[in-house]
């Protein structure tokens, strides 16, 4: 018998450390070669690392929620044969690390297949995945399947519903994984970037009429929401305001302005806020943008986004839809210098052409990096976007090929 020390591999993203999200093996476990060993999270994605050898786990380093340096000791195995031979074999093959996403197919009747996020949630809820018939392709268990089980467990005793019933106790929840990464990025953004917020009122009466007409006459092309119009407006205006479609490297003191518009779409998921990216939005028409928004948002919520789809945004848009409120102060997605927020649309009495009439109004709540974007430039930019949205016919033009 011999020992093999497995060190945290470089997953090819240039990161110096990674967070341990979930262990799949503990000390004393017998594991097979290529068996899932641990899930780790880098700045860009969650990846699953498999065991490079077959053997018994003697020890493992790092608890879930802690960070480990690339090249540091991760797991010590007891293996058969000489250590040198096993080490040579393990180093000769590539360690399988892929973005963690639900399996595409499974054998008929197979149960228990799920993404690491679903598995972790099931464990925390005490749900045996082997007993769950997944609704996903090939029987993959989804978050919705767990929700159904929780709903079936709920009871509402009369005593609990009585007026004045009180509950004692508190629950401590450790923040790690994607949620901790979001918290770190939000803190970094607010600490390092002097945010300048700007709110502008937009009359979207004509836009809504045009949107309804297009959805009726071009139903086969898909449904248009307001976001594709906003992105088209941003693209049109950015040509005269390139400073907002940029990255700022404050470490090197460099502003990088982009000709291409890679639009980030802030998307709420069960795991937290993600920002999938529509690359080269300037080369897409309204319906292509709408299709990409739907596809990327659905993939993000299902945990199926790949790394490329979560990287490279140059400006971000965010919307809470019907819950958008009157105004907000969105946090910039670094290293970007601007984020544009959509608030709730509402009918209000307004003075229009000398008369008080009912108009559909909506606020744009935006934030800018005040180190790079001056207040006047931000106001000029947003007012140009406002003008495009209030006279939206020019936004329907097909992009140049």
C-alpha positions as CSV (number, residue, x, y, z in Angstrom):
1,X,0.0,0.0,0.0
2,X,1.1,3.5,-0.6
3,X,0.0,7.1,-0.2
4,X,-0.9,9.6,-2.9
5,X,-1.2,13.4,-2.1
6,X,-3.7,15.1,-4.5
7,X,-3.2,18.8,-4.8
8,X,-5.8,21.4,-5.9
9,X,-5.3,21.6,-9.7
10,X,-5.2,24.8,-11.8
11,X,-8.5,24.7,-13.6
12,X,-7.1,27.0,-16.4
13,X,-8.7,30.3,-15.4
14,X,-5.6,32.0,-14.0
15,X,-6.9,32.0,-10.4
16,X,-4.7,31.5,-7.4
17,X,-7.3,30.1,-5.1
18,X,-10.8,28.5,-5.1
19,X,-13.6,28.1,-2.6
20,X,-14.5,24.6,-1.5
21,X,-18.3,24.4,-2.1
22,X,-19.1,20.8,-1.5
23,X,-17.2,17.6,-0.5
24,X,-18.4,14.3,-2.1
25,X,-16.0,12.1,0.0
26,X,-14.9,12.1,3.6
27,X,-12.1,10.5,5.5
28,X,-12.4,6.7,5.4
29,X,-14.4,6.6,2.2
30,X,-13.4,4.3,-0.6
31,X,-13.5,6.2,-3.9
32,X,-13.1,5.1,-7.5
33,X,-11.0,6.7,-10.2
34,X,-13.0,9.5,-11.9
35,X,-15.5,9.5,-9.0
36,X,-16.7,13.0,-8.0
37,X,-14.5,14.3,-5.2
38,X,-15.2,17.9,-4.6
39,X,-17.0,21.0,-6.0
40,X,-15.0,24.2,-6.1
41,X,-15.9,27.7,-7.1
42,X,-13.6,30.1,-8.8
43,X,-14.4,33.8,-9.7
44,X,-16.1,32.6,-12.9
45,X,-17.7,29.2,-12.4
46,X,-18.4,26.2,-10.2
47,X,-16.4,23.1,-11.3
48,X,-16.5,19.5,-10.2
49,X,-13.2,17.8,-9.6
50,X,-13.0,14.0,-9.8
51,X,-10.6,11.7,-8.1
52,X,-7.5,11.0,-10.1
53,X,-7.0,7.6,-8.4
54,X,-8.9,4.8,-6.8
55,X,-8.3,4.4,-3.1
56,X,-9.3,5.2,0.5
57,X,-9.5,8.8,1.7
58,X,-7.1,9.3,4.6
59,X,-7.6,13.0,5.0
60,X,-8.9,16.1,3.3
61,X,-8.0,19.7,3.7
62,X,-10.4,22.5,4.0
63,X,-14.0,22.8,5.2
64,X,-16.9,23.7,2.9
65,X,-17.0,27.5,2.6
66,X,-13.2,27.9,3.0
67,X,-10.7,28.8,0.3
68,X,-7.7,26.7,-0.8
69,X,-4.7,27.8,-2.8
70,X,-4.0,26.2,-6.2
71,X,-1.2,23.6,-5.7
72,X,-2.0,23.1,-2.0
73,X,-2.7,19.7,-0.5
74,X,-6.4,18.8,-1.0
75,X,-6.8,15.0,-0.3
76,X,-4.4,12.3,0.9
77,X,-5.3,8.8,-0.5
78,X,-4.2,5.3,0.6
79,X,-3.7,3.4,-2.7
80,X,-2.5,0.0,-3.8
81,X,1.0,-0.2,-5.4
82,X,3.8,2.3,-5.4
83,X,3.1,6.0,-4.8
84,X,5.4,7.0,-7.6
85,X,3.6,4.9,-10.2
86,X,0.3,6.2,-9.2
87,X,1.4,9.8,-9.1
88,X,2.9,9.4,-12.6
89,X,-0.4,8.0,-13.8
90,X,-2.5,10.7,-12.2
91,X,-0.3,13.5,-13.5
92,X,-0.3,12.0,-17.0
93,X,-4.0,12.4,-17.5
94,X,-6.1,15.6,-17.3
95,X,-8.1,16.1,-14.2
96,X,-11.8,16.2,-15.3
97,X,-13.1,19.7,-14.3
98,X,-16.2,20.9,-16.1
99,X,-18.8,23.5,-15.3
100,X,-21.3,21.9,-12.9
101,X,-24.6,21.6,-14.7
102,X,-27.4,19.1,-14.7
103,X,-26.8,16.0,-16.7
104,X,-28.3,16.0,-20.2
105,X,-29.4,12.4,-20.3
106,X,-29.9,9.4,-17.9
107,X,-30.9,5.9,-18.2
108,X,-34.6,5.1,-18.1
109,X,-35.8,4.7,-14.5
110,X,-32.6,6.2,-13.0
111,X,-33.2,8.4,-10.0
112,X,-31.1,10.8,-7.9
113,X,-29.4,12.7,-10.8
114,X,-29.2,16.4,-10.0
115,X,-26.8,19.4,-10.2
116,X,-24.6,20.0,-7.1
117,X,-26.8,22.9,-6.1
118,X,-29.9,20.7,-6.0
119,X,-28.0,17.9,-4.2
120,X,-26.8,20.3,-1.6
121,X,-30.3,21.7,-1.1
122,X,-31.8,18.2,-0.9
123,X,-29.3,17.2,1.8
124,X,-30.1,20.3,3.8
125,X,-33.8,19.5,3.6
126,X,-33.3,15.8,4.5
127,X,-34.6,14.7,1.1
128,X,-33.4,11.4,-0.4
129,X,-32.8,12.1,-4.1
130,X,-33.1,8.4,-4.8
131,X,-36.7,8.6,-3.9
132,X,-37.5,11.6,-6.1
133,X,-38.7,11.3,-9.7
134,X,-37.1,14.2,-11.4
135,X,-39.0,16.3,-13.9
136,X,-35.9,17.3,-15.9
137,X,-34.7,15.6,-19.1
138,X,-33.7,12.1,-18.4
139,X,-35.1,12.2,-14.9
140,X,-32.8,14.9,-13.6
141,X,-34.1,16.3,-10.3
142,X,-34.9,20.1,-10.4
143,X,-35.4,22.7,-7.7
144,X,-39.1,22.6,-8.6
145,X,-39.2,18.9,-7.7
146,X,-37.9,19.8,-4.2
147,X,-40.4,22.6,-3.9
148,X,-43.3,20.1,-4.5
149,X,-42.0,17.9,-1.7
150,X,-41.8,20.8,0.7
151,X,-45.3,21.9,-0.2
152,X,-46.6,18.4,0.5
153,X,-44.9,18.5,3.9
154,X,-46.5,21.8,5.0
155,X,-49.2,21.7,7.7
156,X,-51.3,24.5,9.1
157,X,-52.5,23.5,12.5
158,X,-55.2,25.8,13.9
159,X,-53.0,26.7,16.8
160,X,-50.3,28.0,14.5
161,X,-52.9,30.2,12.8
162,X,-54.4,31.6,15.9
163,X,-54.0,35.3,16.5
164,X,-51.1,36.0,18.8
165,X,-49.2,32.8,18.2
166,X,-45.5,33.3,18.6
167,X,-42.4,31.5,17.5
168,X,-39.1,31.2,19.3
169,X,-35.7,30.5,18.0
170,X,-33.3,31.6,15.3
171,X,-31.5,30.0,12.5
172,X,-27.8,30.7,11.6
173,X,-27.1,30.2,7.9
174,X,-23.5,30.1,6.7
175,X,-22.9,32.2,3.6
176,X,-20.6,30.5,1.1
177,X,-20.4,29.5,-2.5
178,X,-22.1,31.8,-5.0
179,X,-23.9,33.8,-2.3
180,X,-20.6,34.7,-0.6
181,X,-19.1,35.5,-4.0
182,X,-22.0,37.9,-4.7
183,X,-21.6,39.5,-1.3
184,X,-17.8,40.0,-1.9
185,X,-18.4,41.5,-5.3
186,X,-21.1,43.9,-4.1
187,X,-18.9,45.0,-1.2
188,X,-15.9,45.4,-3.5
189,X,-18.0,47.5,-5.9
190,X,-19.4,49.8,-3.3
191,X,-16.1,50.2,-1.5
192,X,-13.9,50.9,-4.5
193,X,-16.4,52.7,-6.8
194,X,-17.9,56.1,-6.0
195,X,-21.4,55.5,-7.3
196,X,-23.3,58.4,-8.9
197,X,-27.0,57.6,-9.2
198,X,-29.3,59.3,-11.7
199,X,-33.0,58.8,-12.1
200,X,-35.0,60.0,-15.2
201,X,-38.7,59.7,-16.0
202,X,-39.6,58.3,-19.4
203,X,-43.0,58.5,-21.2
204,X,-43.3,55.0,-22.7
205,X,-46.9,55.3,-24.0
206,X,-45.8,55.3,-27.7
207,X,-43.3,52.5,-27.0
208,X,-45.9,50.3,-25.4
209,X,-48.3,50.9,-28.3
210,X,-45.5,50.0,-30.8
211,X,-44.5,46.9,-28.7
212,X,-48.1,45.7,-28.7
213,X,-48.4,46.2,-32.4
214,X,-45.2,44.3,-33.2
215,X,-46.1,41.4,-30.9
216,X,-49.5,41.1,-32.7
217,X,-48.1,41.4,-36.3
218,X,-44.9,39.4,-35.7
219,X,-46.1,36.8,-33.2
220,X,-44.2,34.1,-35.0
221,X,-40.9,35.8,-34.2
222,X,-41.5,35.7,-30.4
223,X,-42.7,38.1,-27.7
224,X,-40.9,41.4,-27.2
225,X,-40.5,42.8,-23.7
226,X,-39.3,46.3,-23.0
227,X,-35.7,45.2,-22.4
228,X,-34.8,44.6,-26.1
229,X,-36.0,48.2,-26.8
230,X,-33.8,49.5,-24.0
231,X,-30.8,47.7,-25.2
232,X,-31.3,48.9,-28.8
233,X,-31.6,52.5,-27.4
234,X,-28.4,52.0,-25.4
235,X,-26.6,50.8,-28.6
236,X,-27.8,53.8,-30.6
237,X,-26.7,56.3,-27.9
238,X,-23.4,54.7,-27.0
239,X,-22.0,55.7,-30.4
240,X,-22.0,59.3,-29.1
241,X,-21.2,58.3,-25.5
242,X,-18.5,55.7,-25.7
243,X,-17.3,56.4,-22.2
244,X,-20.1,54.5,-20.6
245,X,-19.4,51.3,-22.5
246,X,-16.1,50.7,-20.9
247,X,-14.0,49.0,-18.3
248,X,-11.9,50.8,-15.7
249,X,-8.8,49.0,-14.4
250,X,-8.1,51.1,-11.4
251,X,-5.0,49.1,-10.5
252,X,-3.3,50.2,-13.7
253,X,-5.2,53.4,-14.3
254,X,-6.5,52.3,-17.7
255,X,-9.9,52.9,-19.2
256,X,-10.8,50.4,-22.0
257,X,-13.6,51.6,-24.3
258,X,-15.3,49.0,-26.4
259,X,-16.8,49.4,-29.9
260,X,-18.8,46.2,-29.4
261,X,-21.7,46.3,-26.9
262,X,-21.7,43.2,-24.7
263,X,-24.9,43.6,-22.7
264,X,-25.1,42.0,-19.2
265,X,-28.6,41.0,-18.1
266,X,-28.9,41.0,-14.3
267,X,-30.8,37.8,-13.6
268,X,-32.2,36.6,-10.2
269,X,-31.8,32.9,-9.6
270,X,-32.4,30.6,-6.7
271,X,-28.6,30.6,-6.1
272,X,-28.3,34.4,-6.2
273,X,-27.8,37.1,-8.8
274,X,-26.1,36.2,-12.0
275,X,-25.3,38.3,-15.1
276,X,-25.4,36.4,-18.3
277,X,-24.1,38.3,-21.3
278,X,-25.5,39.0,-24.8
279,X,-22.3,39.3,-26.8
280,X,-22.3,41.7,-29.7
281,X,-25.7,43.0,-29.0
282,X,-25.1,45.7,-31.6
283,X,-25.4,43.0,-34.3
284,X,-28.8,41.8,-33.2
285,X,-32.3,43.1,-33.9
286,X,-35.2,43.4,-31.4
287,X,-36.3,39.8,-31.8
288,X,-32.8,38.4,-31.7
289,X,-32.2,40.3,-28.5
290,X,-35.4,39.1,-27.0
291,X,-34.5,35.5,-27.8
292,X,-31.1,35.8,-26.3
293,X,-32.5,37.4,-23.1
294,X,-35.0,34.5,-22.7
295,X,-32.4,31.9,-23.5
296,X,-29.7,33.2,-21.2
297,X,-32.0,34.0,-18.3
298,X,-33.5,30.5,-18.5
299,X,-30.1,28.9,-18.6
300,X,-28.9,31.0,-15.6
301,X,-32.0,30.0,-13.5
302,X,-31.5,26.4,-14.4
303,X,-27.8,26.4,-13.5
304,X,-26.8,25.6,-17.1
305,X,-24.9,28.7,-18.1
306,X,-21.4,28.1,-19.4
307,X,-18.4,30.2,-18.5
308,X,-18.5,32.3,-21.7
309,X,-22.1,33.2,-21.1
310,X,-21.2,34.8,-17.7
311,X,-18.1,36.7,-18.9
312,X,-17.2,39.8,-20.8
313,X,-20.1,42.3,-20.3
314,X,-19.3,45.9,-21.0
315,X,-22.5,47.5,-19.7
316,X,-25.3,45.9,-17.6
317,X,-29.1,46.4,-17.5
318,X,-31.2,45.3,-14.6
319,X,-35.0,45.1,-14.0
320,X,-37.3,43.8,-11.3
321,X,-40.2,43.9,-13.7
322,X,-43.5,44.5,-12.0
323,X,-41.7,44.8,-8.6
324,X,-39.4,47.5,-10.0
325,X,-40.6,50.2,-7.6
326,X,-40.4,53.9,-8.3
327,X,-36.6,54.3,-8.2
328,X,-33.5,52.3,-7.2
329,X,-29.7,52.7,-6.9
330,X,-28.3,49.7,-8.7
331,X,-24.7,48.6,-7.9
332,X,-22.2,48.7,-10.7
333,X,-20.9,45.3,-12.0
334,X,-17.1,45.9,-12.0
335,X,-15.0,46.6,-14.0
336,X,-17.9,48.2,-15.9
337,X,-18.6,51.9,-15.3
338,X,-22.4,52.0,-15.8
339,X,-25.5,50.0,-15.0
340,X,-29.0,50.9,-16.3
341,X,-32.1,50.0,-14.2
342,X,-35.7,49.7,-15.3
343,X,-38.4,50.6,-12.8
344,X,-42.1,49.7,-12.7
345,X,-44.3,51.0,-15.5
346,X,-47.5,52.8,-14.3
347,X,-50.3,55.0,-15.8
348,X,-50.2,58.5,-14.4
349,X,-51.9,61.8,-15.2
350,X,-49.5,64.0,-17.1
351,X,-49.6,67.2,-19.0
352,X,-49.3,66.4,-22.7
353,X,-49.7,68.9,-25.5
354,X,-51.4,71.3,-23.1
355,X,-53.9,68.8,-21.7
356,X,-53.9,66.5,-18.7
357,X,-54.0,63.0,-20.0
358,X,-53.2,59.5,-18.8
359,X,-49.8,58.4,-20.0
360,X,-47.7,55.3,-19.3
361,X,-44.6,56.4,-17.4
362,X,-41.5,54.5,-16.3
363,X,-38.3,55.6,-14.5
364,X,-34.8,54.7,-15.5
365,X,-32.6,54.3,-12.4
366,X,-28.9,54.2,-13.3
367,X,-25.5,54.3,-11.5
368,X,-22.2,55.4,-12.9
369,X,-18.6,55.3,-11.8
370,X,-18.0,58.9,-10.9
371,X,-14.2,58.5,-11.3
372,X,-14.8,58.0,-15.0
373,X,-18.3,59.4,-15.9
374,X,-19.1,63.0,-14.9
375,X,-22.6,63.9,-13.8
376,X,-23.2,66.0,-16.9
377,X,-22.2,63.1,-19.2
378,X,-24.4,60.7,-17.3
379,X,-27.4,63.0,-17.5
380,X,-26.8,63.7,-21.2
381,X,-26.5,59.9,-21.9
382,X,-29.7,59.0,-20.1
383,X,-31.6,61.8,-21.7
384,X,-30.5,60.6,-25.1
385,X,-31.8,57.1,-24.1
386,X,-35.0,58.7,-23.0
387,X,-35.5,60.4,-26.3
388,X,-35.0,57.1,-28.2
389,X,-37.6,55.3,-26.0
390,X,-40.1,58.1,-26.3
391,X,-39.8,58.1,-30.1
392,X,-39.1,54.3,-30.6
393,X,-39.7,53.8,-34.3
394,X,-36.0,54.1,-35.0
395,X,-35.3,51.2,-32.7
396,X,-37.0,48.7,-35.0
397,X,-34.4,49.1,-37.8
398,X,-32.6,45.9,-38.5
399,X,-28.9,46.0,-37.6
400,X,-26.3,46.3,-40.3
401,X,-24.8,43.0,-41.4
